[in-house]
Structure formats: structure tokens, C-alpha cells
Amino acid sequence: MYRHILIPTDGTVTAAKAVAAGTEYAREAGAKVLFFTALPEYPIPRESEVMAHHAVKSVYEYEEEAAVKARAILDKATARAKAENIEFETEFALCDRPYEAIISAAKKHGCDAIFMSSHGRSGVPALWYGSQTHEVLARSDIPTLVYR
């Protein structure tokens, strides 16, 4: 039985399926949950943007805005856990490869399972957008349950 579950979310309806299933499992099993989200890293301004005097955010401004976005995403997930009286914590990371951040957070917090969703893309969309779920499955040794 899993005792500490990582549930990554990007705030989408698809991700909400894993949040619902993961919190239900946690309630029934008495497990605690780590809700996690990853946002893109600071985009370094191109020289052309600077030379054209476009507004460029500082790293500090970007990180502050990212923290607000992450909190909004994570608050959706934690509302369900609060209603179910489930022990939880939250974390976010700035990373252009979310699968790496997911695996790292799971290991850092000692999670023994990952419950995540999949958008179920195939063909050209899968090649174009990639699949964070596929990457977690391929690169992690932590049991991962996938919801579609």
C-alpha cells in the first residue's frame, strides 16, 4: 500500500482526473500527498528584444509571477484534499523538462508512488508536444499510475 503519493498537476481538466483519483486513494489508504507543478524556466531575453527596447522581465519578476501561477494551480488540487481531510504538502519548480522535476520531487520527498494523468496524444501531436507522462514512465523507478 502506498503511503506518500506525488500528484503532479498543470491545472487542466485532464490533470484533475489524477488529482481526484489520487486524493480518493489517499483518503482510503491514509496516505499523505505531495501536489506538484512545474512551470517553464526564465526565458533569457533575445538581443533583438533588448535592442528594440521591449519590456523585459527580470528573473526576480518572472519568479514572483511563476510562484503566483503555481499557487493558483496547486490551490485547485489542495481544495479537494482539504475537503477530504487528507494530509498534504505542495511544491513547484521552474523547469523546462517537467518530467525531470516530477521525478526529482518524488525522490526528494520520499514518495512511493506517482499518480498522474495523460492527455493521450498520439501521432504528430505526441511528437510535437511530447509526453511528460511517457518520460516519467520511461525514466523513473517509482511506481506510476496513469489516468486518462
Secondary structure as UniProt FT lines:
FT   STRAND          4..8
FT   HELIX           13..29
FT   STRAND          32..39
FT   HELIX           47..51
FT   TURN            52..53
FT   HELIX           59..84
FT   STRAND          88..94
FT   HELIX           98..108
FT   TURN            109..110
FT   STRAND          113..117
FT   HELIX           123..129
FT   HELIX           132..139
FT   STRAND          144..147
//
